[in-house]
């Protein structure tokens, strides 16, 4: 059963029983990603490892230096 089919089944069941409708699939994805990233940073601090800033992994030098002037 796909995620969409499960969601439709849960929605139908909730409507029939007068319960609150479930949230749509993917509604809280970014919230979960942020929470996992925060937890990873927290564990790095506890372990004494340096915490990298968001979006800087794998960059060397300044932004745009590899391309040259535009």
N, C-alpha and C positions, 0 to 999 in steps of 0.2 A: 504494500500500500504506500502510495506516495505521500509526501507531506501535505499536499493540497487536499488529497482525498481524506486524510485523517482530520484536517482542519474542518472540512465540510461536514464530516460525520460528527465531530465534536460540537460544531455550531448547531446542527440539527438537533442533537440530543439536548443541548442546553436550552434551546427554544422550546422544545417539548416539555421539559421539566421546569421551565420558568427560572432557570439559573442564569447567572451572568455569562455573556458570550466570551469565548477565549480570544486572546489577542491573535492577530494574523501572524503567520509565519514570517520571521525576519524583522519583526517590530523592534525587538530589543537587541539586535545583533551588535550595533555599535556600542551600546552600554556594556555588553559582555566583553567586547574587545578592549575597551578602556579599563575595565576592572582587572582583566588579566594583565594588561600592560603595567598597571599600577602595582599589582601584586608582585610581578617580576622585578620591578624597580625596588620595591621594599625588601624583597629577599636578597637582592644584590647588595643593598646597603648593609643588611645584617651580616652578610658573608664577607664584607669588607672589599667588595669589588667596586670599581668605578661605575657610575650610572651614566649611560650615554643619553644625550638629548634626543628627542623624537625627530626622526627624519634625517639624521646625520650619519647613519650607519653606512659604511662603504665609501664615503666621500673623501676625496683627497684634494686639498687646496680650497680655493674659494669657489663659489658658485659661478659657473659659466667659464671658468678658466680653460677648460679642455676645448671649448669651441672657438675661443678667440673673440675678437670684436665682431659685432653684428653690422 
